[in-house]
Amino acid sequence: MPSSEEIMTWNFEDPANSEKPEPFRHALQEIHNRIKMFVTLKTRNTSA
């Protein structure tokens, strides 16, 4: 039986162990971008 529930996983580098400059800002930006993409895709799929 198909389920309407979806499970998504996103892997992010641990900012506490990152060598990048401003690692927490970078992680937050990655999360923001993925949520924005997810919402855009879900909005398109439900309006069609």
PDB file of N, H, CA, C and O in Angstrom:
ATOM      1  N   MET A   1       0.841  -1.174   0.000  1.00  0.00           N
ATOM      2  CA  MET A   1       0.000   0.000   0.000  1.00  0.00           C
ATOM      3  C   MET A   1       0.893   1.247   0.000  1.00  0.00           C
ATOM      4  O   MET A   1       1.720   1.402   0.899  1.00  0.00           O
ATOM      5  N   PRO A   2       0.745   2.132  -0.981  1.00  0.00           N
ATOM      6  CA  PRO A   2       1.552   3.352  -1.034  1.00  0.00           C
ATOM      7  C   PRO A   2       1.231   4.279   0.138  1.00  0.00           C
ATOM      8  O   PRO A   2       0.107   4.310   0.640  1.00  0.00           O
ATOM      9  N   SER A   3       2.212   5.003   0.544  1.00  0.00           N
ATOM     10  H   SER A   3       3.125   4.977   0.137  1.00  0.00           H
ATOM     11  CA  SER A   3       2.052   5.937   1.649  1.00  0.00           C
ATOM     12  C   SER A   3       2.227   7.360   1.138  1.00  0.00           C
ATOM     13  O   SER A   3       3.018   7.605   0.228  1.00  0.00           O
ATOM     14  N   SER A   4       1.499   8.284   1.718  1.00  0.00           N
ATOM     15  H   SER A   4       0.856   8.085   2.458  1.00  0.00           H
ATOM     16  CA  SER A   4       1.661   9.685   1.337  1.00  0.00           C
ATOM     17  C   SER A   4       2.828  10.326   2.089  1.00  0.00           C
ATOM     18  O   SER A   4       3.174  11.484   1.855  1.00  0.00           O
ATOM     19  N   GLU A   5       3.415   9.567   2.979  1.00  0.00           N
ATOM     20  H   GLU A   5       3.134   8.626   3.169  1.00  0.00           H
ATOM     21  CA  GLU A   5       4.537  10.061   3.760  1.00  0.00           C
ATOM     22  C   GLU A   5       5.829   9.946   2.966  1.00  0.00           C
ATOM     23  O   GLU A   5       6.071   8.938   2.303  1.00  0.00           O
ATOM     24  N   GLU A   6       6.646  10.971   3.034  1.00  0.00           N
ATOM     25  H   GLU A   6       6.449  11.790   3.573  1.00  0.00           H
ATOM     26  CA  GLU A   6       7.943  10.958   2.364  1.00  0.00           C
ATOM     27  C   GLU A   6       9.035  11.127   3.401  1.00  0.00           C
ATOM     28  O   GLU A   6       8.874  11.845   4.388  1.00  0.00           O
ATOM     29  N   ILE A   7      10.134  10.463   3.162  1.00  0.00           N
ATOM     30  H   ILE A   7      10.265   9.880   2.359  1.00  0.00           H
ATOM     31  CA  ILE A   7      11.289  10.608   4.037  1.00  0.00           C
ATOM     32  C   ILE A   7      12.444  11.104   3.195  1.00  0.00           C
ATOM     33  O   ILE A   7      12.776  10.520   2.163  1.00  0.00           O
ATOM     34  N   MET A   8      13.051  12.184   3.645  1.00  0.00           N
ATOM     35  H   MET A   8      12.782  12.658   4.483  1.00  0.00           H
ATOM     36  CA  MET A   8      14.205  12.737   2.949  1.00  0.00           C
ATOM     37  C   MET A   8      15.339  12.854   3.948  1.00  0.00           C
ATOM     38  O   MET A   8      15.123  13.173   5.117  1.00  0.00           O
ATOM     39  N   THR A   9      16.523  12.598   3.488  1.00  0.00           N
ATOM     40  H   THR A   9      16.698  12.338   2.538  1.00  0.00           H
ATOM     41  CA  THR A   9      17.690  12.799   4.333  1.00  0.00           C
ATOM     42  C   THR A   9      18.686  13.679   3.592  1.00  0.00           C
ATOM     43  O   THR A   9      18.900  13.527   2.389  1.00  0.00           O
ATOM     44  N   TRP A  10      19.274  14.577   4.312  1.00  0.00           N
ATOM     45  H   TRP A  10      19.100  14.701   5.289  1.00  0.00           H
ATOM     46  CA  TRP A  10      20.276  15.463   3.756  1.00  0.00           C
ATOM     47  C   TRP A  10      21.510  15.364   4.630  1.00  0.00           C
ATOM     48  O   TRP A  10      21.424  15.497   5.851  1.00  0.00           O
ATOM     49  N   ASN A  11      22.631  15.137   4.025  1.00  0.00           N
ATOM     50  H   ASN A  11      22.701  15.029   3.034  1.00  0.00           H
ATOM     51  CA  ASN A  11      23.881  15.077   4.766  1.00  0.00           C
ATOM     52  C   ASN A  11      24.582  16.423   4.683  1.00  0.00           C
ATOM     53  O   ASN A  11      24.747  16.995   3.605  1.00  0.00           O
ATOM     54  N   PHE A  12      24.984  16.907   5.831  1.00  0.00           N
ATOM     55  H   PHE A  12      24.850  16.442   6.707  1.00  0.00           H
ATOM     56  CA  PHE A  12      25.711  18.159   5.906  1.00  0.00           C
ATOM     57  C   PHE A  12      27.010  17.931   6.665  1.00  0.00           C
ATOM     58  O   PHE A  12      27.079  17.125   7.592  1.00  0.00           O
ATOM     59  N   GLU A  13      28.022  18.652   6.253  1.00  0.00           N
ATOM     60  H   GLU A  13      27.966  19.307   5.500  1.00  0.00           H
ATOM     61  CA  GLU A  13      29.284  18.612   6.979  1.00  0.00           C
ATOM     62  C   GLU A  13      29.067  19.221   8.364  1.00  0.00           C
ATOM     63  O   GLU A  13      28.387  20.238   8.494  1.00  0.00           O
ATOM     64  N   ASP A  14      29.632  18.615   9.378  1.00  0.00           N
ATOM     65  H   ASP A  14      30.185  17.789   9.272  1.00  0.00           H
ATOM     66  CA  ASP A  14      29.533  19.133  10.740  1.00  0.00           C
ATOM     67  C   ASP A  14      30.310  20.445  10.827  1.00  0.00           C
ATOM     68  O   ASP A  14      31.531  20.440  10.669  1.00  0.00           O
ATOM     69  N   PRO A  15      29.639  21.559  11.072  1.00  0.00           N
ATOM     70  CA  PRO A  15      30.354  22.831  11.097  1.00  0.00           C
ATOM     71  C   PRO A  15      31.392  22.914  12.216  1.00  0.00           C
ATOM     72  O   PRO A  15      32.363  23.663  12.100  1.00  0.00           O
ATOM     73  N   ALA A  16      31.203  22.168  13.279  1.00  0.00           N
ATOM     74  H   ALA A  16      30.415  21.559  13.373  1.00  0.00           H
ATOM     75  CA  ALA A  16      32.172  22.194  14.384  1.00  0.00           C
ATOM     76  C   ALA A  16      33.512  21.601  13.973  1.00  0.00           C
ATOM     77  O   ALA A  16      34.543  21.920  14.565  1.00  0.00           O
ATOM     78  N   ASN A  17      33.499  20.736  12.956  1.00  0.00           N
ATOM     79  H   ASN A  17      32.661  20.477  12.475  1.00  0.00           H
ATOM     80  CA  ASN A  17      34.728  20.089  12.503  1.00  0.00           C
ATOM     81  C   ASN A  17      35.196  20.596  11.141  1.00  0.00           C
ATOM     82  O   ASN A  17      36.124  20.036  10.558  1.00  0.00           O
ATOM     83  N   SER A  18      34.574  21.628  10.640  1.00  0.00           N
ATOM     84  H   SER A  18      33.820  22.083  11.113  1.00  0.00           H
ATOM     85  CA  SER A  18      34.863  22.125   9.298  1.00  0.00           C
ATOM     86  C   SER A  18      36.114  22.997   9.275  1.00  0.00           C
ATOM     87  O   SER A  18      36.449  23.674  10.247  1.00  0.00           O
ATOM     88  N   GLU A  19      36.784  22.954   8.137  1.00  0.00           N
ATOM     89  H   GLU A  19      36.511  22.404   7.348  1.00  0.00           H
ATOM     90  CA  GLU A  19      37.952  23.809   7.900  1.00  0.00           C
ATOM     91  C   GLU A  19      37.567  25.072   7.126  1.00  0.00           C
ATOM     92  O   GLU A  19      38.401  25.955   6.927  1.00  0.00           O
ATOM     93  N   LYS A  20      36.311  25.162   6.691  1.00  0.00           N
ATOM     94  H   LYS A  20      35.633  24.445   6.853  1.00  0.00           H
ATOM     95  CA  LYS A  20      35.848  26.304   5.889  1.00  0.00           C
ATOM     96  C   LYS A  20      35.755  27.559   6.753  1.00  0.00           C
ATOM     97  O   LYS A  20      35.529  27.475   7.960  1.00  0.00           O
ATOM     98  N   PRO A  21      35.931  28.729   6.122  1.00  0.00           N
ATOM     99  CA  PRO A  21      35.693  29.962   6.873  1.00  0.00           C
ATOM    100  C   PRO A  21      34.195  30.095   7.172  1.00  0.00           C
ATOM    101  O   PRO A  21      33.362  29.771   6.326  1.00  0.00           O
ATOM    102  N   GLU A  22      33.864  30.557   8.338  1.00  0.00           N
ATOM    103  H   GLU A  22      34.541  30.820   9.026  1.00  0.00           H
ATOM    104  CA  GLU A  22      32.476  30.722   8.777  1.00  0.00           C
ATOM    105  C   GLU A  22      31.643  29.457   8.546  1.00  0.00           C
ATOM    106  O   GLU A  22      30.651  29.492   7.818  1.00  0.00           O
ATOM    107  N   PRO A  23      32.041  28.352   9.159  1.00  0.00           N
ATOM    108  CA  PRO A  23      31.381  27.071   8.879  1.00  0.00           C
ATOM    109  C   PRO A  23      29.904  27.032   9.271  1.00  0.00           C
ATOM    110  O   PRO A  23      29.112  26.387   8.585  1.00  0.00           O
ATOM    111  N   PHE A  24      29.515  27.701  10.350  1.00  0.00           N
ATOM    112  H   PHE A  24      30.159  28.225  10.907  1.00  0.00           H
ATOM    113  CA  PHE A  24      28.109  27.660  10.752  1.00  0.00           C
ATOM    114  C   PHE A  24      27.240  28.462   9.789  1.00  0.00           C
ATOM    115  O   PHE A  24      26.109  28.069   9.504  1.00  0.00           O
ATOM    116  N   ARG A  25      27.750  29.567   9.293  1.00  0.00           N
ATOM    117  H   ARG A  25      28.669  29.886   9.524  1.00  0.00           H
ATOM    118  CA  ARG A  25      27.022  30.346   8.290  1.00  0.00           C
ATOM    119  C   ARG A  25      26.862  29.518   7.009  1.00  0.00           C
ATOM    120  O   ARG A  25      25.799  29.536   6.389  1.00  0.00           O
ATOM    121  N   HIS A  26      27.899  28.804   6.620  1.00  0.00           N
ATOM    122  H   HIS A  26      28.762  28.790   7.124  1.00  0.00           H
ATOM    123  CA  HIS A  26      27.856  27.958   5.428  1.00  0.00           C
ATOM    124  C   HIS A  26      26.812  26.841   5.595  1.00  0.00           C
ATOM    125  O   HIS A  26      26.025  26.586   4.683  1.00  0.00           O
ATOM    126  N   ALA A  27      26.808  26.182   6.753  1.00  0.00           N
ATOM    127  H   ALA A  27      27.448  26.390   7.493  1.00  0.00           H
ATOM    128  CA  ALA A  27      25.842  25.108   7.002  1.00  0.00           C
ATOM    129  C   ALA A  27      24.417  25.652   6.983  1.00  0.00           C
ATOM    130  O   ALA A  27      23.523  25.026   6.412  1.00  0.00           O
ATOM    131  N   LEU A  28      24.199  26.807   7.598  1.00  0.00           N
ATOM    132  H   LEU A  28      24.924  27.315   8.062  1.00  0.00           H
ATOM    133  CA  LEU A  28      22.874  27.419   7.595  1.00  0.00           C
ATOM    134  C   LEU A  28      22.424  27.761   6.177  1.00  0.00           C
ATOM    135  O   LEU A  28      21.256  27.576   5.834  1.00  0.00           O
ATOM    136  N   GLN A  29      23.341  28.256   5.356  1.00  0.00           N
ATOM    137  H   GLN A  29      24.290  28.407   5.634  1.00  0.00           H
ATOM    138  CA  GLN A  29      23.005  28.587   3.969  1.00  0.00           C
ATOM    139  C   GLN A  29      22.644  27.327   3.180  1.00  0.00           C
ATOM    140  O   GLN A  29      21.710  27.347   2.377  1.00  0.00           O
ATOM    141  N   GLU A  30      23.371  26.240   3.399  1.00  0.00           N
ATOM    142  H   GLU A  30      24.129  26.223   4.051  1.00  0.00           H
ATOM    143  CA  GLU A  30      23.050  24.971   2.733  1.00  0.00           C
ATOM    144  C   GLU A  30      21.656  24.484   3.116  1.00  0.00           C
ATOM    145  O   GLU A  30      20.882  24.061   2.258  1.00  0.00           O
ATOM    146  N   ILE A  31      21.343  24.547   4.400  1.00  0.00           N
ATOM    147  H   ILE A  31      21.972  24.891   5.097  1.00  0.00           H
ATOM    148  CA  ILE A  31      20.019  24.117   4.866  1.00  0.00           C
ATOM    149  C   ILE A  31      18.944  25.005   4.244  1.00  0.00           C
ATOM    150  O   ILE A  31      17.929  24.502   3.762  1.00  0.00           O
ATOM    151  N   HIS A  32      19.154  26.295   4.250  1.00  0.00           N
ATOM    152  H   HIS A  32      19.979  26.703   4.642  1.00  0.00           H
ATOM    153  CA  HIS A  32      18.203  27.244   3.653  1.00  0.00           C
ATOM    154  C   HIS A  32      17.955  26.915   2.179  1.00  0.00           C
ATOM    155  O   HIS A  32      16.809  26.867   1.734  1.00  0.00           O
ATOM    156  N   ASN A  33      19.028  26.691   1.429  1.00  0.00           N
ATOM    157  H   ASN A  33      19.960  26.730   1.790  1.00  0.00           H
ATOM    158  CA  ASN A  33      18.897  26.404   0.000  1.00  0.00           C
ATOM    159  C   ASN A  33      18.118  25.119  -0.252  1.00  0.00           C
ATOM    160  O   ASN A  33      17.298  25.061  -1.167  1.00  0.00           O
ATOM    161  N   ARG A  34      18.364  24.102   0.543  1.00  0.00           N
ATOM    162  H   ARG A  34      19.031  24.149   1.287  1.00  0.00           H
ATOM    163  CA  ARG A  34      17.658  22.835   0.331  1.00  0.00           C
ATOM    164  C   ARG A  34      16.194  22.932   0.704  1.00  0.00           C
ATOM    165  O   ARG A  34      15.344  22.363   0.020  1.00  0.00           O
ATOM    166  N   ILE A  35      15.886  23.641   1.774  1.00  0.00           N
ATOM    167  H   ILE A  35      16.577  24.103   2.329  1.00  0.00           H
ATOM    168  CA  ILE A  35      14.475  23.822   2.141  1.00  0.00           C
ATOM    169  C   ILE A  35      13.757  24.629   1.067  1.00  0.00           C
ATOM    170  O   ILE A  35      12.631  24.302   0.693  1.00  0.00           O
ATOM    171  N   LYS A  36      14.392  25.666   0.578  1.00  0.00           N
ATOM    172  H   LYS A  36      15.307  25.931   0.882  1.00  0.00           H
ATOM    173  CA  LYS A  36      13.809  26.484  -0.492  1.00  0.00           C
ATOM    174  C   LYS A  36      13.531  25.636  -1.734  1.00  0.00           C
ATOM    175  O   LYS A  36      12.466  25.751  -2.339  1.00  0.00           O
ATOM    176  N   MET A  37      14.486  24.787  -2.113  1.00  0.00           N
ATOM    177  H   MET A  37      15.352  24.694  -1.622  1.00  0.00           H
ATOM    178  CA  MET A  37      14.305  23.904  -3.262  1.00  0.00           C
ATOM    179  C   MET A  37      13.160  22.916  -3.010  1.00  0.00           C
ATOM    180  O   MET A  37      12.341  22.678  -3.898  1.00  0.00           O
ATOM    181  N   PHE A  38      13.103  22.351  -1.822  1.00  0.00           N
ATOM    182  H   PHE A  38      13.768  22.544  -1.101  1.00  0.00           H
ATOM    183  CA  PHE A  38      12.051  21.398  -1.473  1.00  0.00           C
ATOM    184  C   PHE A  38      10.676  22.057  -1.558  1.00  0.00           C
ATOM    185  O   PHE A  38       9.752  21.492  -2.144  1.00  0.00           O
ATOM    186  N   VAL A  39      10.541  23.235  -0.982  1.00  0.00           N
ATOM    187  H   VAL A  39      11.292  23.693  -0.507  1.00  0.00           H
ATOM    188  CA  VAL A  39       9.253  23.931  -0.996  1.00  0.00           C
ATOM    189  C   VAL A  39       8.848  24.281  -2.420  1.00  0.00           C
ATOM    190  O   VAL A  39       7.677  24.157  -2.778  1.00  0.00           O
ATOM    191  N   THR A  40       9.799  24.714  -3.231  1.00  0.00           N
ATOM    192  H   THR A  40      10.750  24.814  -2.940  1.00  0.00           H
ATOM    193  CA  THR A  40       9.515  25.042  -4.626  1.00  0.00           C
ATOM    194  C   THR A  40       9.009  23.810  -5.387  1.00  0.00           C
ATOM    195  O   THR A  40       8.026  23.891  -6.124  1.00  0.00           O
ATOM    196  N   LEU A  41       9.677  22.687  -5.207  1.00  0.00           N
ATOM    197  H   LEU A  41      10.476  22.621  -4.609  1.00  0.00           H
ATOM    198  CA  LEU A  41       9.265  21.457  -5.893  1.00  0.00           C
ATOM    199  C   LEU A  41       7.903  20.981  -5.422  1.00  0.00           C
ATOM    200  O   LEU A  41       7.074  20.578  -6.238  1.00  0.00           O
ATOM    201  N   LYS A  42       7.659  21.022  -4.124  1.00  0.00           N
ATOM    202  H   LYS A  42       8.333  21.350  -3.462  1.00  0.00           H
ATOM    203  CA  LYS A  42       6.379  20.566  -3.597  1.00  0.00           C
ATOM    204  C   LYS A  42       5.252  21.479  -4.046  1.00  0.00           C
ATOM    205  O   LYS A  42       4.147  21.006  -4.312  1.00  0.00           O
ATOM    206  N   THR A  43       5.508  22.770  -4.136  1.00  0.00           N
ATOM    207  H   THR A  43       6.406  23.154  -3.921  1.00  0.00           H
ATOM    208  CA  THR A  43       4.493  23.719  -4.577  1.00  0.00           C
ATOM    209  C   THR A  43       4.137  23.472  -6.038  1.00  0.00           C
ATOM    210  O   THR A  43       2.965  23.512  -6.412  1.00  0.00           O
ATOM    211  N   ARG A  44       5.144  23.217  -6.858  1.00  0.00           N
ATOM    212  H   ARG A  44       6.096  23.183  -6.554  1.00  0.00           H
ATOM    213  CA  ARG A  44       4.901  22.929  -8.283  1.00  0.00           C
ATOM    214  C   ARG A  44       4.110  21.637  -8.441  1.00  0.00           C
ATOM    215  O   ARG A  44       3.191  21.576  -9.258  1.00  0.00           O
ATOM    216  N   ASN A  45       4.449  20.610  -7.679  1.00  0.00           N
ATOM    217  H   ASN A  45       5.196  20.661  -7.015  1.00  0.00           H
ATOM    218  CA  ASN A  45       3.778  19.311  -7.805  1.00  0.00           C
ATOM    219  C   ASN A  45       2.328  19.366  -7.357  1.00  0.00           C
ATOM    220  O   ASN A  45       1.492  18.661  -7.923  1.00  0.00           O
ATOM    221  N   THR A  46       2.005  20.164  -6.376  1.00  0.00           N
ATOM    222  H   THR A  46       2.684  20.737  -5.917  1.00  0.00           H
ATOM    223  CA  THR A  46       0.623  20.213  -5.886  1.00  0.00           C
ATOM    224  C   THR A  46      -0.247  21.136  -6.715  1.00  0.00           C
ATOM    225  O   THR A  46      -1.471  21.005  -6.698  1.00  0.00           O
ATOM    226  N   SER A  47       0.360  22.076  -7.449  1.00  0.00           N
ATOM    227  H   SER A  47       1.354  22.182  -7.463  1.00  0.00           H
ATOM    228  CA  SER A  47      -0.443  22.997  -8.258  1.00  0.00           C
ATOM    229  C   SER A  47      -0.728  22.456  -9.662  1.00  0.00           C
ATOM    230  O   SER A  47      -1.522  23.039 -10.401  1.00  0.00           O
ATOM    231  N   ALA A  48      -0.091  21.355 -10.029  1.00  0.00           N
ATOM    232  H   ALA A  48       0.553  20.881  -9.428  1.00  0.00           H
ATOM    233  CA  ALA A  48      -0.278  20.801 -11.380  1.00  0.00           C
ATOM    234  C   ALA A  48      -1.509  19.938 -11.460  1.00  0.00           C
ATOM    235  O   ALA A  48      -1.815  19.394 -12.521  1.00  0.00           O
TER     236      ALA A  48
END
